[in-house]
């Protein structure tokens, strides 16, 4: 995983980034309860006091991992998400315009969940948090899931030519976004069933097209 930090890095910053990466890897693999600071220290090549110096304790490191994911999401998708949210809030967005925003968001999400192995580490951490909620869960919910799904729900309502807020549109947004878990949480099963070794460019286009067909059904419904 390549943690996005400013360059050039000081020695302390490099050590902190290495611990953060090791922590994310261990938490993704073992869960919060299963991962230990000793395990993380060994993976990062540091001593336990170094982890304590930078993050305080295991809980602090876990929250820092979650915050890093929220920050990465903001840096990569914030312009698109903010522009879409601003358009939805104006109250003058047409149904076709809302659908166009949904298409663009789906494309960005597919690219995110089918990223290379380094970027997928953050996805693995997030998936673990969905099933085993640790100290960083609230940060992920408030900074990532809640606003993201809420935006999709509002755009879906507008695309269906009605006011946002209906439970059906909110549930539809959840189902649309979680459909992409076929290539995250259950990716080994999906790839084996499809006979794919990996999600290359052509197959990523296929997944995007199918996601948009699911969206067709929701908008048409």
C-alpha positions as semicolon CSV with decimal commas, in nm:
position;residue;x (nm);y (nm);z (nm)
1;X;0,000;0,000;0,000
2;X;0,132;0,344;-0,086
3;X;0,022;0,585;0,184
4;X;-0,013;0,929;0,033
5;X;0,213;1,167;0,221
6;X;0,397;1,484;0,131
7;X;0,754;1,462;0,004
8;X;1,025;1,474;0,118
9;X;0,960;1,277;0,435
10;X;1,157;1,304;0,755
11;X;1,283;0,987;0,921
12;X;1,007;1,009;1,183
13;X;0,741;1,052;0,914
14;X;0,874;0,752;0,723
15;X;0,864;0,541;1,039
16;X;0,510;0,655;1,116
17;X;0,396;0,573;0,761
18;X;0,558;0,229;0,784
19;X;0,378;0,155;1,111
20;X;0,050;0,277;0,964
21;X;0,089;0,048;0,664
22;X;0,185;-0,250;0,880
23;X;-0,107;-0,180;1,111
24;X;-0,353;-0,163;0,826
25;X;-0,220;-0,491;0,689
26;X;-0,242;-0,669;1,025
27;X;-0,586;-0,528;1,109
28;X;-0,715;-0,628;0,765
29;X;-0,578;-0,979;0,805
30;X;-0,643;-1,048;1,174
31;X;-0,912;-0,799;1,273
32;X;-0,875;-0,555;1,560
33;X;-0,905;-0,822;1,828
34;X;-0,663;-1,061;1,658
35;X;-0,389;-0,814;1,572
36;X;-0,138;-0,730;1,845
37;X;0,102;-0,440;1,876
38;X;0,385;-0,693;1,895
39;X;0,272;-0,839;1,562
40;X;0,246;-0,495;1,406
41;X;0,586;-0,389;1,542
42;X;0,749;-0,697;1,391
43;X;0,583;-0,631;1,055
44;X;0,690;-0,266;1,059
45;X;1,040;-0,344;1,183
46;X;1,011;-0,121;1,491
47;X;0,994;-0,166;1,867
48;X;0,680;-0,140;2,077
49;X;0,776;0,197;2,230
50;X;0,797;0,345;1,879
51;X;0,433;0,251;1,815
52;X;0,336;0,399;2,150
53;X;0,523;0,721;2,068
54;X;0,343;0,774;1,737
55;X;-0,004;0,633;1,809
56;X;-0,039;0,583;2,185
57;X;-0,179;0,230;2,174
58;X;-0,348;-0,022;1,948
59;X;-0,677;0,168;1,956
60;X;-0,502;0,488;1,849
61;X;-0,329;0,310;1,562
62;X;-0,655;0,154;1,447
63;X;-0,827;0,493;1,444
64;X;-0,531;0,639;1,255
65;X;-0,567;0,367;0,991
66;X;-0,936;0,449;0,953
67;X;-0,863;0,821;0,930
68;X;-0,600;0,758;0,662
69;X;-0,860;0,576;0,452
70;X;-1,108;0,862;0,493
71;X;-0,835;1,109;0,395
72;X;-0,738;0,902;0,089
73;X;-1,102;0,888;-0,016
74;X;-1,130;1,264;0,024
75;X;-0,820;1,333;-0,185
76;X;-0,928;1,102;-0,467
77;X;-1,304;1,150;-0,483
78;X;-1,370;1,477;-0,300
79;X;-1,393;1,697;-0,614
80;X;-1,646;1,462;-0,774
81;X;-1,844;1,403;-0,455
82;X;-1,853;1,772;-0,360
83;X;-1,962;1,878;-0,707
84;X;-2,237;1,614;-0,709
85;X;-2,353;1,710;-0,359
86;X;-2,360;2,078;-0,450
87;X;-2,563;2,003;-0,764
88;X;-2,810;1,788;-0,568
89;X;-2,852;2,051;-0,295
90;X;-2,942;2,329;-0,541
91;X;-3,283;2,177;-0,601
92;X;-3,269;2,244;-0,975
93;X;-3,099;1,924;-1,084
94;X;-3,288;1,744;-1,361
95;X;-3,346;1,367;-1,367
96;X;-3,103;1,312;-1,659
97;X;-2,839;1,524;-1,484
98;X;-2,879;1,322;-1,164
99;X;-2,840;1,002;-1,362
100;X;-2,522;1,139;-1,521
101;X;-2,378;1,208;-1,174
102;X;-2,469;0,855;-1,066
103;X;-2,292;0,709;-1,369
104;X;-1,978;0,906;-1,289
105;X;-1,987;0,801;-0,923
106;X;-2,032;0,436;-1,018
107;X;-1,734;0,453;-1,253
108;X;-1,521;0,602;-0,975
109;X;-1,635;0,337;-0,725
110;X;-1,564;0,049;-0,964
111;X;-1,217;0,188;-1,025
112;X;-1,164;0,210;-0,648
113;X;-1,280;-0,141;-0,560
114;X;-1,097;-0,304;-0,851
115;X;-0,768;-0,123;-0,788
116;X;-0,427;-0,286;-0,772
117;X;-0,305;-0,492;-0,479
118;X;-0,156;-0,194;-0,294
119;X;-0,476;0,008;-0,302
120;X;-0,683;-0,301;-0,223
121;X;-0,526;-0,314;0,123
122;X;-0,744;-0,023;0,227
123;X;-1,046;-0,207;0,087
124;X;-0,954;-0,516;0,290
125;X;-0,933;-0,305;0,606
126;X;-1,274;-0,152;0,536
127;X;-1,431;-0,492;0,470
128;X;-1,296;-0,625;0,798
129;X;-1,449;-0,327;0,978
130;X;-1,787;-0,404;0,825
131;X;-1,790;-0,744;0,991
132;X;-1,586;-0,670;1,304
133;X;-1,638;-0,314;1,420
134;X;-1,327;-0,177;1,586
135;X;-1,231;0,167;1,725
136;X;-1,206;0,315;1,375
137;X;-1,554;0,211;1,265
138;X;-1,723;0,540;1,362
139;X;-1,466;0,737;1,162
140;X;-1,534;0,525;0,854
141;X;-1,910;0,551;0,894
142;X;-1,920;0,927;0,946
143;X;-1,645;1,016;0,701
144;X;-1,701;0,760;0,425
145;X;-2,012;0,543;0,425
146;X;-2,285;0,772;0,555
147;X;-2,215;1,073;0,330
148;X;-2,138;0,855;0,028
149;X;-2,449;0,641;0,045
150;X;-2,657;0,946;0,133
151;X;-2,540;1,124;-0,182
152;X;-2,624;0,824;-0,400
153;X;-2,967;0,797;-0,235
154;X;-3,046;1,163;-0,303
155;X;-2,930;1,144;-0,664
156;X;-3,129;0,826;-0,713
157;X;-3,444;0,999;-0,588
158;X;-3,388;1,296;-0,821
159;X;-3,322;1,060;-1,112
160;X;-3,661;0,904;-1,033
161;X;-3,817;1,252;-1,036
162;X;-3,909;1,274;-0,670
163;X;-3,790;1,442;-0,355
164;X;-3,501;1,278;-0,166
165;X;-3,560;1,113;0,169
166;X;-3,776;0,814;0,087
167;X;-3,672;0,488;0,249
168;X;-3,699;0,305;-0,084
169;X;-3,433;0,527;-0,242
170;X;-3,205;0,496;0,059
171;X;-3,238;0,118;0,050
172;X;-3,178;0,124;-0,325
173;X;-2,855;0,318;-0,272
174;X;-2,736;0,062;-0,019
175;X;-2,813;-0,227;-0,254
176;X;-2,649;-0,057;-0,552
177;X;-2,324;0,019;-0,371
178;X;-2,302;-0,313;-0,190
179;X;-2,348;-0,499;-0,519
180;X;-1,984;-0,408;-0,585
181;X;-1,883;-0,629;-0,292
182;X;-1,896;-0,914;-0,544
183;X;-1,549;-0,795;-0,640
184;X;-1,424;-0,718;-0,291
185;X;-1,566;-0,928;-0,007
186;X;-1,640;-1,233;-0,222
187;X;-1,390;-1,167;-0,501
188;X;-1,228;-1,515;-0,489
189;X;-1,567;-1,678;-0,545
190;X;-1,663;-1,431;-0,817
191;X;-1,338;-1,466;-1,009
192;X;-1,341;-1,846;-0,983
193;X;-1,701;-1,866;-1,103
194;X;-1,633;-1,630;-1,393
195;X;-1,304;-1,795;-1,484
196;X;-1,118;-1,465;-1,448
197;X;-0,766;-1,446;-1,310
198;X;-0,800;-1,078;-1,226
199;X;-0,999;-0,767;-1,308
200;X;-0,812;-0,616;-1,601
201;X;-0,923;-0,312;-1,799
202;X;-1,174;-0,491;-2,020
203;X;-1,336;-0,675;-1,731
204;X;-1,345;-0,357;-1,527
205;X;-1,545;-0,204;-1,810
206;X;-1,778;-0,504;-1,797
207;X;-1,834;-0,458;-1,423
208;X;-1,902;-0,087;-1,475
209;X;-2,153;-0,157;-1,751
210;X;-2,334;-0,414;-1,535
211;X;-2,344;-0,175;-1,238
212;X;-2,508;0,081;-1,462
213;X;-2,764;-0,177;-1,573
214;X;-2,852;-0,234;-1,208
215;X;-2,889;0,141;-1,181
216;X;-3,121;0,133;-1,484
217;X;-3,350;-0,099;-1,290
218;X;-3,354;0,124;-0,983
219;X;-3,417;0,440;-1,180
220;X;-3,680;0,277;-1,396
221;X;-3,849;0,132;-1,090
